[in-house]
Amino acid sequence: MTSDAVNPDAVTADTDAPTAETPTTAPSPPGETHAFQAEVAELLHLMVHSVYSETDVFLRELISNASDACDRLRYEAIANPALLADDPELKISIRADKSDAMLTISDNGVGMDRQELIDNLGTIARSGTRAFVQKLAQAKDGSGLIGQFGVGFYAAFMVADRIAVTSRRAGSAETWVWRSTGSAGFEVAPADPETAATFSRGTEIVLHLKKDAKKYLDEYEIERVVHAYSDHIQFPIMLIPGGKRPTGEPRQLNSASAVWQRSKSELKPEDYAQAYRSICGAFDEPAVTLHYRAEGRQSYAVLLFVPSGSLFDLYDPARKSHLKLYVRRVYITDDASLLPSWLRFVRGVVDSEDLPLNLSREMLQNNPQVAAMRKAITTKVLAELESVATKEPDKLATVWNEFGAVIKEGLYEDPDRREQILPLARFTSTKGTGRTLAQYVEALRENQTEIYYLAGEDLDRLKANPKLEAAKARGIEVLLLTDPVDALWTSLRLDFKGKGFKSLSQGEIDFSLVPLADDAKADAEAETKDTPAVDESAVIAAVKLALGERVSDVKASQRLTDSAACLVAGGTGPDRELERLLAKQSRASGTKPILELNMKHALVGALSRESAGGHADEAADLAMLLFEEAQILDGELPDDPAAFARRLNRLVTRGLPG
């Protein structure tokens, strides 16, 4: 038994101990009264006089203490087997007596003697107690703090106005009773002879429930709480029906089998599948299962799953990790952020042997043990995905199709993990789907020094984008990126094996050193013979005059071969897709695009002739049409659709036979 009263070991009772009325109704020898430690008194005042919504934690804490008591006895019995001889089956029992509004939690664990009752139930032997109590008092709703800090036995005063604890230390002949109403102090007295005669060892807690807590007398409510918080406690949790007068056979509420604590050699695929459905509430099969135990400075068991299907909360704005944190098989929280947000699709359990049960949100964020676990688990998950990519590429492709957009968030948010994430990435490109960067680099064209990409919202529109034309003519592969996060991580100027990423919609593009494909070479030669030369500077000047401040510049394009015009971003600042993404959030830089013209295109030639012939209005119409056509090809609407329609009608009408 520890001396920590926030989470006392074994503040529970013997399964085969007397019924609830024995310690509370039978006459007892005179007891001695003790005052609570100042911090305990203040804590109890908060429990009794405040209204908290998350009262379920009281049962979790009492069951946890009972489990600790059984663990302690099992450990002590290694050196002294006689402690277990008369009752070797360790267990926890719950009885609900509706007639007297009493809930009893008992165990046949190590139990407590008189001094341990005083120390464990009257004192909080933990540093930082004052700060905790102050934080609890300041909270608008202290339920979250109670659940996170784990105030142990005292949480029972949220639901009970009187508590009686009967306990007998294993190997001792004395049985003691602790009583309190949660006010200034408590009483400790020897148990009456009748109780002492039937009490072999362990602890029994009798809670006299408040009116607004009587729901915890309903069997289904008890079962709900046990299943949610204590299902994997390793000792059976038995529900004794009928209260102090049992009316049926005891029923086990928990599975009492923490799958993650068993060795991999003991488990079959169907065991993992069942655990996945139970732990994650899923109905599909896991695509990847990761099960291991970490030893060393910290000891913890890990059982993780990557689902094979989509998740409804994958894009929840909170972007929370969903690993369940247990401490010695006791559920603590699923909000411990044991994986980064970009791995939030991974589900499962981490069960620590070292962490304290009283973990606040602040402690979870700042605790160095938790930080070390987070780093190690993240590394392990990425290593497992790398192994799957090597051994089962089809399975990794399935995972990437479902969760690749989330994993790529790590490229933007987690600089330390980029080198591990990039090799896992799978892309759709102009050469097909599921392409890796290693495959891309291996297929680089002669004199090609960069990895080219084009980002947008729609894959079909990207495939038809005119900015691909020059790259296609030279057989250069282009990654087609359609996830919103692509516009973010590509803005970081990353590289893969020394090859940087280059957007086809930003800055200058010069493919002149990359040889044309044979068929493209023949087409280019024929086009050069058939296309009359234009005065580039005159065309650019005419277009600039017509467009004004709609564009930041007009240039002759090196990336177009068939289309007349396209819009690109300057070499500095955001890419075109990132600019659009920021605009949706009212965070756009306001930078105007650059209009690039294919000087060999017939429409540009017509503009050149109209301008040279002094037909300024016709040249202006053609310039605006080129700009608006480029907007449409980029997935944007013209600034004035009605004016665009009128302009197009005028140009078409001029070409009709008169």
C-alpha positions in Angstrom: 0.0 0.0 0.0 1.4 3.4 -1.0 0.8 6.5 1.1 -0.6 8.5 -1.8 -4.2 9.4 -1.0 -5.0 10.9 -4.3 -4.8 7.4 -5.8 -4.5 5.0 -2.8 -3.6 1.4 -3.6 -6.3 -0.9 -2.4 -9.0 1.5 -1.2 -11.5 -1.3 -2.1 -12.6 -4.5 -0.5 -12.9 -8.3 -0.2 -15.3 -10.0 -2.6 -16.3 -12.5 0.0 -16.4 -9.9 2.8 -19.6 -9.1 4.7 -22.5 -7.4 3.0 -22.9 -3.6 3.0 -25.0 -3.3 6.1 -22.4 -5.0 8.3 -19.9 -2.2 8.7 -22.6 0.5 8.6 -25.4 -0.9 10.8 -23.8 -3.3 13.3 -22.5 -1.7 16.5 -18.8 -1.1 16.5 -16.3 -0.4 19.2 -15.6 3.3 19.9 -13.5 4.9 17.3 -11.0 7.7 17.2 -11.6 10.9 15.2 -8.9 12.5 12.9 -8.9 15.7 11.0 -8.2 15.7 7.3 -5.1 17.3 6.0 -5.8 20.9 5.0 -5.6 20.1 1.2 -7.8 17.1 1.6 -10.5 19.1 3.4 -10.4 21.7 0.7 -10.6 19.1 -2.0 -13.5 17.4 -0.3 -15.3 20.7 0.0 -15.0 21.1 -3.8 -16.3 17.6 -4.3 -19.3 17.9 -2.0 -20.4 21.5 -2.9 -19.7 21.7 -6.6 -21.6 20.2 -9.5 -19.5 18.2 -12.0 -20.8 16.5 -15.0 -18.1 13.8 -15.4 -18.9 11.8 -12.2 -18.2 8.4 -13.9 -14.6 8.8 -12.9 -15.3 7.9 -9.3 -16.0 4.3 -10.2 -12.9 4.1 -12.5 -10.7 5.3 -9.6 -12.1 2.9 -7.1 -11.8 0.0 -9.5 -8.3 1.1 -10.3 -7.4 1.1 -6.6 -8.9 -2.3 -6.2 -6.8 -3.6 -9.1 -3.7 -2.1 -7.5 -4.5 -3.8 -4.2 -4.7 -7.2 -6.0 -1.5 -6.5 -7.8 0.2 -5.6 -4.5 -1.0 -8.8 -2.9 0.1 -10.9 -5.8 3.6 -9.3 -5.6 3.9 -9.8 -1.8 2.7 -13.4 -2.2 5.8 -14.2 -4.2 7.8 -13.9 -1.0 5.0 -15.1 1.2 2.7 -17.6 -0.6 0.6 -18.0 2.6 -1.0 -14.6 2.0 -2.9 -16.1 -1.0 -3.4 -19.6 0.3 -7.0 -19.2 1.6 -8.4 -17.3 -1.4 -6.1 -17.4 -4.4 -8.5 -16.1 -7.0 -8.1 -12.3 -6.9 -11.2 -10.3 -8.0 -13.2 -7.2 -7.7 -16.9 -7.1 -6.9 -19.6 -4.5 -7.2 -23.0 -4.6 -5.4 -25.9 -2.2 -5.9 -28.6 -2.0 -3.2 -31.4 0.2 -4.5 -33.5 -0.1 -1.3 -30.8 1.6 0.8 -29.2 3.6 -2.0 -25.8 1.9 -1.3 -23.1 1.0 -3.8 -20.4 -1.4 -2.6 -17.0 -1.9 -4.3 -14.9 -4.6 -2.8 -11.7 -6.6 -3.5 -9.8 -9.4 -1.9 -6.4 -7.7 -2.4 -3.8 -6.7 0.1 -6.0 -4.6 2.3 -5.0 -1.9 4.8 -4.2 -1.8 8.5 -5.2 1.1 10.9 -2.3 3.3 10.1 -2.6 2.8 6.3 -6.3 3.8 6.5 -5.3 7.0 8.3 -2.4 7.8 6.0 -4.1 6.8 2.7 -7.5 8.2 3.3 -6.6 11.3 5.3 -3.5 12.7 3.6 -2.4 13.5 0.1 1.3 12.7 0.1 2.1 14.3 -3.3 4.0 17.4 -4.2 2.0 20.1 -6.0 -1.2 19.3 -4.1 -1.9 23.0 -3.4 -1.5 24.0 -7.0 -3.8 21.2 -8.1 -6.5 22.1 -5.6 -6.3 25.8 -6.7 -6.6 24.8 -10.3 -9.6 22.6 -9.5 -11.3 25.4 -7.7 -10.8 27.9 -10.6 -12.1 25.5 -13.2 -15.6 26.3 -14.6 -16.3 22.6 -14.7 -13.8 20.6 -12.7 -15.0 17.3 -14.1 -12.3 17.3 -16.8 -9.6 18.0 -14.1 -10.9 15.2 -11.9 -10.7 12.8 -14.8 -7.3 14.0 -15.9 -5.7 14.4 -12.4 -7.3 11.2 -11.0 -8.1 12.3 -7.5 -8.7 8.7 -6.6 -10.7 7.8 -3.6 -11.9 11.3 -2.9 -13.7 11.4 -6.2 -16.3 9.1 -4.5 -17.6 12.1 -2.6 -18.9 13.5 -5.8 -21.7 10.9 -5.7 -21.8 9.9 -2.0 -22.6 11.8 1.2 -21.3 9.1 3.5 -18.6 6.5 2.9 -17.5 3.6 5.0 -14.3 1.6 4.3 -13.7 -1.7 5.9 -10.3 -3.3 5.5 -8.1 -6.1 6.7 -4.4 -6.3 5.8 -3.4 -9.6 4.3 -1.7 -11.7 7.1 -3.2 -9.5 9.9 -5.8 -10.5 12.4 -7.3 -7.0 12.8 -10.1 -5.5 10.8 -10.7 -1.7 10.8 -13.5 0.6 9.6 -12.9 4.1 8.3 -16.0 6.4 8.1 -16.5 10.0 6.9 -19.2 12.3 5.6 -16.6 14.3 3.7 -16.6 17.2 6.1 -13.9 18.1 8.6 -12.5 14.7 9.5 -13.0 11.0 9.6 -13.3 8.2 12.2 -11.2 5.0 12.4 -12.4 2.2 14.7 -12.0 -1.6 15.0 -14.6 -3.6 13.2 -17.3 -5.2 15.3 -16.6 -8.9 16.2 -19.2 -10.2 13.8 -17.7 -8.4 10.8 -14.1 -9.2 11.9 -15.0 -12.9 12.0 -16.1 -13.0 8.4 -13.6 -10.6 6.9 -10.5 -12.6 5.8 -8.6 -9.8 3.9 -9.1 -7.0 1.4 -11.1 -3.8 1.4 -14.8 -2.9 1.1 -16.1 0.5 0.3 -19.7 1.3 0.9 -21.0 4.5 -0.8 -24.3 6.0 0.5 -25.3 7.7 -2.8 -26.7 11.2 -3.1 -30.2 11.5 -4.7 -28.8 12.8 -8.0 -26.3 9.9 -8.2 -28.8 7.0 -7.8 -28.4 6.1 -11.5 -25.2 4.3 -10.5 -27.4 1.7 -8.8 -28.7 0.6 -12.2 -26.9 -2.5 -13.5 -26.7 -1.2 -17.0 -25.1 2.1 -15.8 -22.5 0.2 -13.8 -21.8 -2.0 -16.8 -21.5 1.1 -19.1 -18.9 2.7 -16.9 -16.9 -0.5 -16.4 -16.8 -1.2 -20.1 -15.7 2.4 -20.9 -13.0 2.8 -18.4 -12.0 -0.6 -16.9 -12.8 -3.3 -19.4 -9.1 -4.3 -19.6 -8.4 -4.5 -15.9 -6.7 -7.8 -15.6 -8.7 -9.0 -12.6 -12.4 -10.0 -13.0 -14.9 -7.3 -12.1 -18.0 -9.1 -10.9 -21.4 -7.6 -10.6 -23.3 -9.2 -7.7 -27.1 -8.9 -8.5 -29.5 -8.1 -5.8 -27.3 -5.9 -3.5 -26.9 -7.2 0.0 -29.3 -10.1 -0.7 -28.0 -11.7 -3.9 -30.7 -12.8 -6.3 -28.6 -14.5 -9.0 -25.2 -15.6 -10.1 -22.4 -13.0 -10.2 -21.7 -11.7 -13.7 -18.3 -10.7 -15.0 -18.5 -7.2 -16.5 -15.0 -6.8 -18.0 -13.1 -8.8 -20.5 -10.1 -9.0 -18.1 -7.8 -9.5 -21.0 -5.6 -6.7 -22.1 -4.7 -8.1 -25.6 -1.8 -5.6 -25.9 -0.2 -7.0 -22.8 0.0 -10.5 -24.3 3.0 -11.6 -26.4 2.6 -11.7 -30.2 3.3 -15.4 -30.2 0.1 -16.0 -28.2 -2.2 -14.1 -30.6 -3.8 -15.1 -33.9 -5.0 -12.8 -36.7 -8.5 -13.2 -35.6 -7.5 -12.1 -32.0 -6.1 -8.8 -33.5 -9.2 -8.4 -35.7 -11.5 -8.8 -32.7 -9.3 -6.4 -30.6 -9.5 -3.8 -33.5 -13.2 -3.9 -33.6 -13.5 -3.7 -29.8 -10.9 -1.0 -29.1 -11.7 1.1 -32.2 -15.4 0.5 -32.6 -14.7 -0.5 -36.2 -16.4 -3.0 -38.5 -13.7 -3.3 -41.2 -10.4 -5.2 -41.1 -7.3 -3.4 -40.1 -4.9 -2.7 -43.0 -1.8 -2.6 -40.7 -1.4 -3.9 -37.2 1.5 -2.9 -35.0 2.0 -4.6 -31.7 5.1 -4.3 -29.5 6.5 -3.7 -26.0 8.9 -0.9 -25.3 11.5 -1.6 -22.5 14.3 0.4 -21.1 13.9 3.8 -19.4 10.2 3.4 -19.9 8.0 0.4 -20.1 4.8 0.4 -22.2 2.8 -1.8 -24.4 1.5 -0.6 -27.8 -1.2 -2.0 -30.0 -2.0 0.1 -33.0 -4.1 -0.3 -36.1 -4.3 1.5 -39.4 -7.9 1.1 -40.7 -8.6 -0.1 -44.2 -11.6 2.1 -44.7 -12.2 5.8 -44.4 -13.0 7.5 -41.1 -15.8 9.9 -40.5 -13.8 12.2 -38.3 -10.6 12.3 -40.4 -11.0 15.9 -41.3 -12.5 17.1 -38.0 -11.1 20.6 -37.4 -9.7 19.5 -34.0 -7.4 17.1 -35.8 -7.0 15.0 -32.7 -5.0 11.8 -32.3 -7.2 9.0 -31.2 -4.8 6.7 -29.3 -6.2 5.5 -25.9 -3.8 6.0 -23.1 -3.9 3.4 -20.3 -1.8 3.3 -17.2 -1.4 -0.2 -15.9 -4.6 -1.3 -17.8 -6.6 1.6 -16.5 -8.1 3.9 -19.2 -7.0 7.5 -18.8 -7.8 9.4 -21.9 -7.9 9.4 -25.7 -6.7 13.0 -25.7 -3.0 12.5 -24.9 -1.7 13.3 -28.4 0.5 10.3 -28.4 0.8 10.7 -32.2 1.1 13.9 -34.2 -2.1 15.1 -35.8 -0.9 13.9 -39.3 -1.1 10.3 -38.0 -4.6 10.8 -36.5 -6.0 8.0 -38.6 -4.0 5.5 -36.5 -6.1 4.0 -33.7 -5.3 1.8 -30.8 -3.9 1.6 -27.2 -0.7 2.6 -25.4 -0.5 1.1 -21.9 2.2 2.6 -19.6 3.7 0.9 -16.6 5.4 4.1 -15.4 3.1 7.1 -15.8 1.1 8.2 -12.8 -2.7 8.0 -13.0 -3.1 11.7 -12.0 -2.2 13.1 -15.4 -3.6 16.5 -16.2 -3.8 18.0 -19.7 -0.9 20.2 -18.9 1.2 17.3 -17.6 0.4 15.3 -20.8 1.7 18.1 -22.9 4.8 18.9 -20.9 5.7 15.6 -19.3 9.1 14.4 -20.7 8.0 10.8 -20.4 5.0 11.4 -22.6 7.1 13.4 -25.0 9.6 10.5 -25.3 6.8 8.1 -25.8 5.3 10.3 -28.5 8.6 10.5 -30.4 9.3 6.8 -30.1 5.8 5.7 -31.2 5.8 8.0 -34.2 9.1 6.6 -35.3 7.8 3.1 -34.9 4.7 3.8 -36.9 6.7 5.3 -39.8 9.1 2.3 -39.7 6.2 0.0 -39.9 4.7 1.8 -42.9 8.2 1.7 -44.6 8.3 -2.1 -44.0 4.8 -2.4 -45.5 5.8 -0.3 -48.5 8.7 -2.7 -49.1 7.1 -6.1 -48.4 3.4 -5.3 -49.3 3.3 -2.4 -51.6 -0.3 -3.0 -52.5 -1.3 -2.7 -48.9 0.6 0.6 -48.5 -1.1 1.8 -51.7 -4.5 1.1 -50.0 -3.4 3.0 -46.9 -2.1 5.9 -48.9 -5.3 6.2 -51.0 -7.3 6.6 -47.8 -5.0 8.6 -45.6 -2.2 10.0 -47.9 -3.7 13.5 -47.8 -3.4 13.4 -44.0 0.1 12.0 -43.9 1.3 14.8 -46.2 0.3 17.3 -43.5 3.4 16.0 -41.8 5.6 17.3 -44.7 4.4 20.8 -43.8 4.2 20.5 -40.0 7.0 18.2 -39.0 10.4 19.1 -40.4 12.1 16.2 -38.5 10.0 13.6 -40.3 10.1 14.8 -43.9 12.8 12.5 -44.9 10.8 9.5 -43.6 7.5 10.7 -45.1 8.6 11.6 -48.7 9.6 8.0 -49.6 6.2 6.7 -48.5 4.3 9.2 -50.6 2.4 7.9 -53.6 1.4 10.3 -56.4 -0.7 10.5 -59.5 1.4 11.8 -62.4 1.3 12.1 -66.1 2.7 8.6 -66.2 0.0 6.9 -64.0 -1.1 6.4 -60.4 0.8 5.2 -57.3 4.1 6.7 -58.5 6.8 7.0 -55.8 9.4 9.7 -55.8 12.1 7.0 -56.2 10.4 5.9 -59.4 10.2 9.5 -60.6 13.9 10.2 -60.0 14.8 6.9 -61.7 12.9 8.0 -64.8 14.4 11.5 -65.1 14.9 12.7 -68.6 18.3 13.7 -69.9 19.4 17.1 -68.3 16.3 17.2 -66.1 17.3 18.5 -62.7 14.0 19.1 -60.9 10.8 17.2 -59.9 8.0 19.0 -61.7 4.5 19.2 -60.3 1.2 21.0 -61.0 -1.3 21.6 -58.2 -5.1 22.1 -58.5 -8.4 21.0 -57.2 -9.5 18.6 -60.0 -7.5 15.8 -61.5 -9.2 15.9 -64.9 -8.7 19.7 -65.2 -5.0 19.3 -64.3 -4.5 16.7 -67.0 -6.0 19.1 -69.5 -4.0 22.1 -68.2 -2.0 23.8 -70.9 1.0 24.3 -68.6 1.8 20.6 -69.1 2.3 20.9 -72.9 6.0 21.6 -73.0 6.7 19.0 -70.4 4.8 16.4 -72.4 6.6 17.3 -75.5 9.9 16.4 -73.8 8.6 13.3 -72.0 9.0 14.9 -68.6 6.8 13.4 -65.9 4.7 15.8 -63.9 3.1 15.1 -60.5 -0.5 16.1 -60.4 -1.4 17.2 -56.9 -5.1 17.7 -55.9 -5.1 17.7 -52.1 -5.3 21.1 -50.4 -2.2 20.4 -48.3 -0.2 20.0 -51.5 -0.1 23.7 -52.0 1.4 24.1 -48.5 4.1 21.5 -48.4 5.4 22.2 -51.9 5.9 25.9 -50.9 8.7 24.8 -48.5 11.2 24.1 -51.3 11.9 20.6 -50.3 14.0 18.1 -52.2 14.2 14.4 -52.7 17.6 12.9 -53.4 19.0 16.3 -54.3 16.2 17.1 -56.7 14.1 20.1 -55.8 10.3 20.4 -56.5 9.3 22.9 -59.2 5.8 24.1 -59.9 4.8 24.5 -63.6 2.6 27.4 -62.6 5.3 29.5 -60.9 8.4 31.3 -62.1 10.4 30.7 -65.3 10.4 27.3 -66.9 13.1 26.4 -69.3 13.1 22.9 -70.9 15.5 23.8 -73.7 18.2 21.4 -72.4 15.8 18.5 -72.3 15.5 16.9 -75.7 12.2 16.7 -77.4 10.5 13.4 -78.0 10.8 12.2 -81.6 7.1 12.8 -82.5 7.2 16.2 -80.7 10.3 17.2 -82.6 8.7 16.5 -86.0 5.6 18.5 -85.0 7.8 21.4 -83.8 9.7 21.6 -87.0 6.5 21.6 -89.1 4.9 24.3 -86.9 8.0 26.5 -87.2 7.7 26.3 -91.1 4.0 27.1 -91.1 3.7 29.8 -88.4 4.5 33.3 -89.5 6.7 35.2 -87.0 5.2 37.9 -84.8 6.6 41.0 -83.2 6.8 39.7 -79.6 7.5 43.1 -78.1 4.6 44.7 -79.9 2.2 41.9 -78.9 3.3 42.1 -75.3 2.9 45.9 -75.3 -0.6 45.7 -76.8 -1.7 43.1 -74.3 -0.3 45.0 -71.3 -2.2 48.1 -72.5 -5.5 46.2 -72.8 -5.2 44.3 -69.5 -3.8 47.1 -67.3 -3.5 46.0 -63.6 -5.2 42.7 -64.1 -1.8 41.1 -64.5 1.6 41.9 -63.1 3.4 41.1 -66.4 3.0 39.6 -69.9 5.7 37.2 -71.3 6.4 34.9 -74.1 5.8 31.4 -72.8 8.3 28.5 -72.8 5.7 26.0 -71.3 3.0 26.2 -74.0 3.0 24.3 -77.3 -0.7 24.1 -78.3 -2.6 26.5 -76.2 -2.7 30.2 -76.6 -2.2 31.5 -73.1 -1.8 30.6 -69.4 -1.6 32.3 -66.1 1.4 31.7 -63.8 2.8 33.1 -60.5 6.0 35.0 -60.2 9.2 33.3 -59.0 8.7 34.6 -55.5 5.6 34.5 -53.4 2.9 31.8 -53.4 2.2 29.4 -56.2 -1.1 29.9 -58.1 -2.8 27.1 -56.2 -1.6 28.3 -52.8 -2.8 31.9 -53.7 -6.2 30.5 -54.5 -6.2 28.5 -51.2 -5.3 31.6 -49.2 -7.9 33.7 -51.0 -10.6 31.3 -49.7 -9.5 32.2 -46.2 -9.2 35.9 -47.0 -5.4 35.7 -46.6 -4.4 36.1 -50.2 -1.3 38.3 -50.9 -3.1 40.1 -53.7 -0.3 39.4 -56.1 -1.4 39.7 -59.7 -0.6 36.7 -62.0 1.6 36.7 -65.0 0.0 36.1 -68.4 2.2 33.9 -70.7 1.5 33.9 -74.5 2.3 31.2 -77.0 3.7 33.4 -79.8 3.2 30.6 -82.3 -0.6 30.3 -81.7 -3.0 31.6 -84.3 -5.0 33.7 -81.9 -1.8 35.5 -80.8 -1.0 36.0 -84.5 -4.4 37.5 -85.1 -3.9 39.9 -82.2 -0.5 40.9 -83.6 -2.1 41.7 -87.0 -5.0 43.7 -85.5 -2.6 45.7 -83.4 -0.2 46.4 -86.3 -3.2 47.4 -88.5 -4.3 50.0 -86.0 -7.4 48.1 -84.8 -7.0 48.8 -81.2 -10.5 47.7 -80.1 -10.2 44.4 -81.8 -6.7 43.9 -80.4 -8.1 44.7 -76.9 -10.9 42.2 -77.3 -8.4 39.5 -78.3 -6.1 40.4 -75.4 -9.0 40.2 -72.9 -10.2 36.9 -74.5 -6.7 35.4 -74.0 -6.7 36.4 -70.4 -10.2 35.1 -69.6 -9.5 31.9 -71.5 -6.4 31.4 -69.3 -8.6 32.0 -66.2 -11.1 29.4 -67.3 -8.4 26.8 -68.0 -7.2 27.4 -64.4 -10.6 26.7 -63.0 -11.5 30.4 -62.4 -14.4 32.4 -63.7 -13.8 35.6 -65.7 -14.0 38.7 -63.6 -17.1 39.8 -65.6 -18.8 36.8 -67.2 -21.4 39.0 -69.0 -18.6 41.1 -70.6 -16.8 38.0 -71.5 -19.9 36.6 -73.3 -20.4 39.9 -75.2 -16.8 40.0 -76.2 -16.8 36.4 -77.4 -20.0 37.1 -79.4 -18.4 40.0 -81.1 -15.4 38.0 -82.2 -17.4 35.1 -83.4 -19.7 37.4 -85.3 -16.8 39.0 -87.1 -15.7 35.7 -88.3 -19.1 34.6 -89.7 -19.6 34.9 -93.4 -21.4 38.2 -94.2 
